[in-house]
Amino acid sequence: MNDFHTIKIAEVLKETKDCTAITFDIPQDLKKKFSYKQGQYLTLKTILDGEEVRRNYSLCSSPIEDKWQVAVKRIDGGLFSNYACNVLKAGDELEVLPPNGSFYTEVDATRPKNYIVFAAGSGITPILSIIKTHLASEPNSTFKLFYLNRTVKSIIFKEEIEALRNTYFGRFEIFYFLTKEHRDIPLLNGRFTSEKLKELTDKIIDVSDIDECFICGPEEMIFLIRDELVEAGLSKDKIHYELFFSGITEEDKKRAETAIEHKFDGTEVTIIDGGKEFHFGMNDEYDNILDGALAAGADLPFACKGGVCSTCKCRLVEGEVEMKINYALEEDEVAKGLVLSCQAVPTTEKVVVDFDV
């Protein structure tokens, strides 16, 4: 069920020139519904210039803090990000979906783990939530953070990160990489490259001793780091990543075109949501289940519509679909029948999908 709630903003703080932290005042009677795991996100909705705008923002707060905070990085021309950074203030209200997302592993206080985490810019937001939660809840676990930014002044949550290092001295190490300022250590100058990652795995990261790795940032960075760590010997199932944005590649376009070519004309679709069924027929105007359902009057959860978030995920119960692109679901989730409805092109006469997942 597309269960948005009107939530008041408790506080708006400038973290950097282009980044604003927004804290929500979750009412006591909604706190159970809004309980979350470290690394999950909120979907925000409002009306701007007469248009409904939805955006996903990762929670940078930790569930152990009894706090709901996101960070919004201002993007040139970004409708919602400019509104959030320049207009929103304490006391304003936004429509908010309960937390969602699978960018986490469960806390285990009985087992010490060694984590490595990579972030670029605003990709620190879910990473910060993960770091705070596991350090506080797993007394013998360690973290190494590799954080890429343009300049020192552009480092989001720098004071909080430094405070965490002081609190968990010896368990939390930080390596800042800068692209627009020169550092005395050559390794820390510029973006992540294959050469730098090989140096990290040679001198700083003992791959054989790593239990979990989290990466958040641009697609190119994520896949470079993932591939280099796998090459160095880290098991792929220990690597978790979340894209903050993604460019459409030629391969993406070809995959999408192939999926659309296989579209079945006039598929009868059944949506299961909140235990209720909604039936409609696909037409030529829409190629994916989400758009077809919304046009037919269904009220379903969605945000990016680009295959990057997992807000619109559902389980394929009957029939077959092809996803145009998929940057949100892990291989094991796809194997279990999960699909992104915004990318799912029906390829059989009948399709049944269940949003109660």
PyMOL commands that set and color helices and strands:
alter all, ss='L'
color gray80, all
select helices_A, chain A and resi 28-30+63-65+79-86+121-137+152-154+158-167+186-188+194-203+207-209+219-232+236-238+250-261+289-295+331-335
alter helices_A, ss='H'
color red, helices_A
select strands_A, chain A and resi 5-16+19-25+41-48+51-58+68-73+93-96+114-120+142-149+172-178+212-217+239-243+268-273+276-281+313-318+321-323+338-340+344-346+350-354
alter strands_A, ss='S'
color yellow, strands_A
deselect
rebuild
show_as cartoon
